[in-house]
Amino acid sequence: MRFHATTSFRCDFGIAFDIDGVILRGRVPIGGSPQALRRLYGNSGELKVPYLFLTNGGGVPETKRAKELSELLGVNIMPSQVVQGHSPFRNLLKKFENEFIIATGKGDPALVMSEYGFKKVLSVEEYASYFENIDPVFQYKRWKTTPISDTKTPSMPRCDVSSERIKAAFVVSDPVDWGRDIQVLCDVLRSGNLPGDANRSQPPLYFAADDLEYQAAFPTKRLGLGAFRTALESIFNRINPKSLEYVSYGKPNPFVFKNAEALLRQLQSSSCLDHSENNGMSELHPFRTLYMIGDNPSVDIKGAQQTGHPWFSILTRTGVFRGNDNDAEFPADLVVDTVEEAVDFILKRECIS
């Protein structure tokens, strides 16, 4: 999509939106988010302002998430505008593309990883199903699991779990069954091989994010992926002589914001052509300002501040943060009630109607 202006349109700013607590609460739009997003498009539905969603959430492929957001918000959202906590896992493809890995989290973690190109991946749920009694309280769990044959990604070759060593573990999103997943991960990470084997070097462990809490559909904050990481680390360090080693992605890591800037630059090149009055050729300007709109001071605001120029942080009161004034520990550049108010401020500041 390209934006062709009749007058000079200097598109030298972009916007990154958090989702939970800013755009949606559960699956319900909040804070006038549909109206706010529509202002970023032209009359014909073309993208006028480069923006993307920068969330620590996930569990589904970016293509599916973009489709869901489009339906909920009433605007056309491209997969390239969706950056989830696990999106950077793509960068590990060269290292683990043909290695046996496991993935856990809500949604379909194995599908997410296979769509990134990983060829030998099993969900922790499926991996555990090969080991009878690995979960000692499985018989007391009332929910039903899907048969293995129904969960396996069709294009994925079957892994020989009885002989292949797991080369890495990925926590793609918030796990559903903490007890089982902590048990299985402790088994795998302690042995470096099959559950119960002698200790070997720990396989690499990657977390998509490290939010301790986040705003879901429930009125008050809920425990996030960082809480699961804390629980796993605490238990692992009590039962293993060596401390747990891991890598966490997601906000507030400055890498995430720098990656978002690069993606916004790509969106800028395809959506915001600035026609030079002198030679009629298109010209792209460096970003003067990138706006991060979030609800979590320790995640969204901290990340934008640590990354520095050209990020400008805006804190909403529709999610984790509910204070009357600014956050004391990680004060934002601006505090507003809703995302609609934030977008209104941005467009006025950038002299865009």
N, C-alpha and C positions, 0 to 999 in steps of 0.2 A: 504494500500500500504506500502511496506517495501523496504528499500534500503539496499542491501547487497554489501559491498565493497570488492574488492580483497585485498586492503591494508587498514590499519586502517584509518577510517574516523571519526574524532572527531566532531560530530555535536553539538556544544555547543553555537550556535547562532541561532537567528530566526529573521524574518522580518514581520513588520506590515505595510501595504500599505493603505493610504487613497485612495479613488476612484476618486471623482470629483476634477478635476484640477491636478491630478497626473497620474492616469491610463486612465481616460476617460474625454472628454468634451462633455456633452450630452451623445450620444451613440457612439461617435467616439474615438477610441484609440489615445492617444497622447504620445509624449515623448519616442517613441520606446518601449511602454509598452509590446506589445506581444513578442518582441524579448527578453526583459529583463526577463519576466516571464519564458520563455522557458529554460533559463539558470538555473533555479531552479529545473529542472527535469532531470532524467537520460535518456540515449539513448533509453530505452524502454518505456519512458513515466511515470516512477515511480517518486514520489516526493523525491527529494534529499535534499532540504533545507526546514525546517518547516516555513511556512509563512501563513498569513491570511490577509484579508481585514478588516480594522478597520475604519468604516465610520459612520458619524452622519446621513447619509441619510437613506431612508427606504421607507416603504409603501407597500412592497410586502413580502411574506414569504421568509425566507432564502433559502429554496429549489428552489424557482423560481429565486431568484437573482443569485444563484450559476449557474443555467442553462444559464441564460442570459449572465453572465460574461464569461462562458466557450465558448459560441458561438461567442461572440465579440472578445475574446482574443486568441482563438485557443488552449487553454490548458484545462485539466480536473480539474475543481474546485469543491470541495466538499462543501456541505452546512455547514459543521463544520469549513470551512475556511472563512465564511462570518459572520462578527459581525456588525450588524446595530445599529443605535441609540436606537431602541426599543427592541433589543434583551434582555436587562436586565429585561424587563417587565415580562419575564417568572418567575422571582424570586418572583413576587407578586401573583402567581397563588394560593398558599395556602390561601391567605387572601381573594381573590375575585373570586375564581373559580365558585361558585354558586350564586354570587351576580349580580344584574343588573348593568351593566356598559355601558358607551357610549364611542365611539372612533372616532376621526376625523383625517383627513390628506389626502394627495393625494394617489392615488393607491387604495387599498382595506383595510382600517384600521380594519374593523370588521373581515375580513378574517384572517388577521395577528393575531389578538387577539384570535380568535377561534382556530387557529392552535396551539397556545401556550397552549390551554386547557381551556380557559375561556368559560363558557357554556351559559351565558346570556349577549350577547353584541349586541348593535345596533350602526350603524354609526350615526353621528350627522345628516347627510342628511336624513336617514330613520326616526330617532327620530323626526326631525322637521316636517316631512310629516304628522304626526299624529295631529298636532296643526295648524289649519287653521289660516292664517295671522300672524303666529309667526315671519315670515320674511316680513316686510312691503313693501319691494321693489321687492319681488319675481316676480311679474308680468312683471317687466321691464328687467328681466334677459333673455338674448336671447338664452343661452344654454339650452338644454333639459335635464331633469333628467330621469333616468331609472325608470320604474315602480317598486314599492316596491316588488312585487312578484319575480322580476328578480334579485334583489340585495341581498335578504336574503340568508344567508348561509344555505344550505339544512339541515344540521344536527343540526342546532341551534333551540331550542324551541322558539316560539313566546313569546315576553315579553308583559305583560299587562301594557302598559305605563300609563293607566289611574289610576292605583292604586299602582304600585310598585315605591318605591323611588330609585333614582339613587344613588348607593353607591360609585361610583368613575368615574372620567373622564380622558381619556387618549388622549393626542395629539401625535399620532403615527408618523406623518410626516408633512411636510409643508401643511397647509390647502389650499384648492383651493378657497373657497368662504369665505373670511375673514369676511365680513359683517354679513353673516348669522351665522357663527360659533361663532363670538364674542357675538352676540345677544343671541344665544341659551345657550352658556356657562355661560354668565352673569345671564340669567334666572335661570338656574339649580343651579349654585354655590351660588347665593344669597338666593334662597328659600330652598335649600337642599331637594327639593321635586319636585312637578310639577311647571312648569313655571307660575309665578303670585301668588303663594302661599306665606304665611307669612314667614318671615325670620326664618331660622333654622341654625344649624351649617353647615358650608361649607363641602361638600363631598371632599375627597382627589382629588387632581389634579396632573397629572404626564405628564411631557414633555420628549420626547425621546431625545432631544438635545437642545442646546441653542446658536447655531451659529447665530450671527447677520447677517453675509454675507457669501456667498460661491461662488465658481466658477462653473457656469452652462455653457450652450452652448453659451450664449451671451458673447461678448468680455469682458465686464466689470462685476464686482461682482454684484450678485443679493441678495435681502433680503432673509434671512433664517428663521428658526424656532424661533430663538431668537428675531427676529423683531416682529413676531406674538405674542410671549409671552409678549414683551414690550407693544404692543398695547392693548392686553387684560388686562394686569395688570394696565395700566394707566387708562383705561376706568372703570374697575371694582372698583378701589380705589376711583374714583370720584363719583360713584353712590351708593357705599356701605359703611356703617360706619366702617366696619372692613377691613383691608388690605387683599389682595389675598394671600393665602397660597398655595405653590406648591413645587414640587420636580422636578429638572431637571437632566436628565441623559446625557450620551454622553461625548465626549471629550470636555474640557480638564480634566474632573473629574479623579483623580488618580485611583478610583475604576475601571474605564473602562480599564486602562492600566494593572492593576493587574489581572483583569479577562482575558485580552488578553494573559498575560503571562501564566496563567493556561491552556488556550486553546492551546497555542503554545506548552506547555509541553506535552499535549495529542497528538498533531501532531508529536512531536519529538519521542514519544514512539512508534508510529506506522510507522514512515517513516525513522528514522535515527538510525538504530542499529549500535552500535560500538562494534565490536567483539574483545574481549580481547585477546591479543597475548599469555597470560599465560594459560588461561583455556578455551578459545574458547566460553565463555558465553557472552551474550549481556550485555552491560552496558551503562547506560544513565548518561551523565554529566550534572551538573547544568549549566544553561545558563550563559555564560561569558558576552555576549552582546546581547541585543535585539534592533533592528534598527527600528525606526519609520520614515517612509518616507511620508512627507506631504507638503502641499502648503500653509497652513494657520498658521502663527506664533502664533496667540493668541489661537489657538485650538490644533493643532498637536504638535507644538514645546513646548508650555507652558505645555501641559499635560505630555509629556515625561520628561521634566525637573522637574516638581513638583513631579513626581513619583520617580525619581532618579534611582539609580543602579538597574538593568543593562541596562537601556534605553540609547540609543545614537540617537540623533535627526538629521535628514537630511531634509533640506528645498529645495524644487524645485522651479523653476521660471516659471512653466507652469500653475499656477492657481492664487490664491489670491495674492501671493507675486510675485513682478516683479522687485525688487530692484537690483542694481548692486552689492552692498555689502551685509552684513548680516542685519537681522532685528534689529533695535535699541532697541526695548523693550523686545523682546524674541529671542535673538540670538541663532541660531542653532549650533550644534557641527560641521556641515558641510553644505555648500550651493552649490548646483549643478544646472545645467540647466534643466536636465530631469531625469526621473526615470531610464532610461537606464544607465545614467552616475552614478546614485546612486548605482544601483545593481553592476555595474562594480567595483566601489570602494569597496563595501562590499566583493565581492568574492576575490578580490586581497588582501584585508586586512586579510581575513580569509584563504588565501592561497588555494583557491578552483578555479579550472579552469572552 
